[in-house]
Amino acid sequence: MISETSRGIVRSSELTRFRLAPNPGPMSLDGTNSYLIAAPGAAATVAVDPGPLDEPHLQALAGEGPVELILITHRHADHTAAAERFSALTGAPVRAADPAHCHGAPPLRDGETIRAAGTDIRVLATPGHTSDSVCFHLPQDGQQGSVLTGDTILGTGTTVLDYPDGTLRDYLDSLDRLERLGPATVLPAHGPVLPALDAVARAYRDHRRGRLEQVRAALAALGAYAGAGADVRAVTDAVYADVAPSVRRAAELSVAAQLDYLRTERTVG
């Protein structure tokens, strides 16, 4: 299914194509995957996450045909920085869960179905990476459907929880919700396309549960609780001992989210 045009547009599923934005980095991996959604014969496309403000990238996306709507998975700049410019370039409105990132259209609503580009696009609130994170479910995309997962699920590795905006409790609930969609194709905002969303969501959840056990062990070794006595840096040193300096801050955010989860767990228990 993988094929590429002269504009760098790659076929990712029956109803989607993407272009890799030129913004590689420790957090964005190879760059942001900016998607185009359209059913065969559709008069226009829906664009998802225009990415960084890079004019050649935007011109290449716009060159694939009319764009009737721009969707945003979450607020981070590697997804939103070009949204206003791409809207001006194409004349398409922008919709996101966060009203601050909408242009000429209302915010996205959890559970709504958008009929555009000749297909149905179902909006799923999936907070955790950020509080405004959403995924887009394309139930008509192939036999199993597909889901554009933004940064909630990546094509390589695992995502950061942007604590305190994103929380582990929300994230685990979001993984449960995605698992229930079955073996849909995973169309991530960073990294390669993956099969079997349900299996990937389970693996992500198992990874988070494993990290929680490591955090508990680190707290015990440090003689600390998850509350005020917990030192995020000390726990990070223990749990992420080999983490690269370029992603150290992300590791600390994840540890802070895990400590918050454990504090809540102790309070509820």
N, C-alpha and C positions, 0 to 999 in steps of 0.2 A: 504493500500500500504506500510505502514511503517513496515520494517523488518530489522533485524540486524544480521550480520555474526559474527563469532568468532573473527574477526579482528576489530570489531567495525564499520564496514561499513554499513550504513543505506540506504535503498532504499527510494528515495525522489520523483521520478516520473518514468514514463515508461522508459526513457532513461538516468536517472541520479541516482547516489548514492553519498553519502558523508560520510566523517569521521570527527568527531569533534576533532580539535586539542586541546592539553592540555594547553591552554593559556588564561584562563578566566581573566577578569578584567573589570574595569568600562567602558572602551571603546570597548572592544571585547566581552562583555556580557559573554556567556558561553564558548566562544572560537571561533576560525575560522573554518567555514565549508569548508573543502577541498573536491571538487567535482570530480567525475569521470563520464565522458560522454561516452556512447556506445550504439549503436543499438543492438537488439538481434542478436546473431550470429556474431557480429563484431570480427575481429581478434585482435584488440587492442583498447585501450581507450584514451581519451583526459582528462588530469588532469587540474583542474582550481584552482589556489591559493593553492600551497603546504603548505603555512602557515609558522609557526615558525620553527626554526632549531631544530627539535626534532626527533632523529633517530628512535625510535619505531613507531612514527606516519608515517614517510616516508616509513619505511619498510612495515607497514601494507597496505599503499596505493599501493606500488610496488607489494605486494603479490597478488593483485587482477588480475594480468595479465599484458601483455606488454602495455607500454605507448608509443604512437607515437607522442604526442605533449603536451606541457605544456603551458597553457594560464594564464595570469595575469590580474586581473581586475583593479588594480592601484598600486601605488608605495609604499604604507605603509608596514612597516616591518612585520606586522602580516600576510601579504599575500605573501611577496616576500623573506623573510629571507632564506627560505629553497630552493628557486628555483634552484640555482646553484648546490647544493648538490643533489637535486632530479634529475636534468638533468644528473649528473654524474652517479647516481644510475641506471637510466633507459635508458640512451642513447638518451633521447628525447630532441629536441630543445625547447627553451623557447621563446614565443612571448608576447610582451606587447606593449602598445601604446608608452611608453617611451623607446627609444633605449637603455638607460642605464640598463634596466632590461631584455634585450633580450640576448639570448645565442644561437649562431648557426642558427639564423633565423632572417628575417627582422621584423621591427615593424608592429603592427596591423594597418590596414587602415579602417577608418569609412566606413561602408556600404559593406565591402567585405564579401563574403560568403566562409567559410572554409569547405571543404568536408573532413571529417575525422571521424574515429570510426563508419563508416556506416551511417552517418547522416550529415545534413547541420547545420553549426554554423554561424549565422550572427552576425557580429561585429557592435555594436552601440556605437558611442562616446556619453558619458553622463557626461560631466564635471559638476562640482559643489562641490561635496565632495572634489575632487582634480581636477586639470586641465587635468590629464591623465586618469580619470575614464572611463571605458568602461563597457558595459553590453553585454551578449551573449544570443542571441535569438535562441531558438531551435524550429522552426516552426513545426517540425514533432513529437514533444513530446506530445503525447495525442491529444485529440480533439481540445484543445485551444492553444496548444504550451506552452512553458515555457520560462522564462528569468532568467538567472543568473545575479543578480543585484549588486553583490559586496557589497560595502557600500553605494551605491546610495539609496537603499531602504533596510532597515533592517527588520528582522522578529519581533522585539520588539522595541517599541519606535521610535525615529527619529534619523537621522544621524547628525553629526557635519559637518560644512563647514570649511575646513582647509584654512581659509582666511590668506593671500591674494592670495594664489595659487588657492583656490576654491572660486567662487563668487556666490552670490545669484541669480543674473540674469541668469548665466549659469545654475544653478541648477533648477530654475523654467522652463527654456526651456527644460531641460532634462526630467523633470516630464511630461511636455506636450508631449514629444516624446514617452515616455513610455506609457502614457495613450492611445495613438493611437493604441497600440498593442492589445487592448481589454482585455478580461478576462483570460489572460495567467496565468499560475502558477508562483508564485514568489519564486525563489530559492535564498535566501539571503546569504551573507557571514557570517552573525552572526544572531542567532535566528532561530525560526522555519519557515518551509515552509508555505506560505500563498496562498490562492486562489485569483483570480480576480485582476490582476495587475492594470487594469484601475481604479477600485475603490480605491485601495491602493494609487495610484499616486494622485488621486483627494484629498484623505484625507491628504496626505503629503502636497500638495499645499495649502489646506485650513489652515493647521497648520501654514505654513510659513506666509501666509497672515495675520492670526491672530496675530502672533508674531510681524509682522510689525506694526500693529495697536497699540500693547502694547508699542513698541519702540517709535512710534509717541507720544503716551500719556505721556511716561516717559520724552521725550524731552520737551514737553510742560510744564510739572510740574517742570522740572529743569530750565526752561527758556533758553533752549539751542536749537541750530539747529544741523542738522546732520553733519555739517562741523567742523571747527577747535574747536568750542566751546563745542563739544560733548565729554563727558568723558565716555569711554567704561566701566570703573569700576562702575561708578555711575548708568549708564543705566542698567548694568547687575544686580546691587543690586535691582533695581526697578522691572525689568522684570523677573528675575530668583531669587526671594527673598529666595526661599526654596531649592535652588540647593545644592547638596552634595559637600563638598570640593573636592572630588575626580574627579568631572567633572566640576569644576568651570572654568578651563582654556578652556574647550570646549564651555561652555556658553559664555565666553568672545569672543572667535573666532566667534561664531554665531552672537553676537551683532555687532562686527566689520564689519562683512559681511552685516548685515542689514543696518548699518549706511552708508556704501559705496553705497548700493543700493539706499537709500533715497537721498544721495548726487547726484547720477547720475540722479535720477528721477527729482530732482529740476532743474538740469542743462538742461536736455532734455525738461522739461516742460516750 
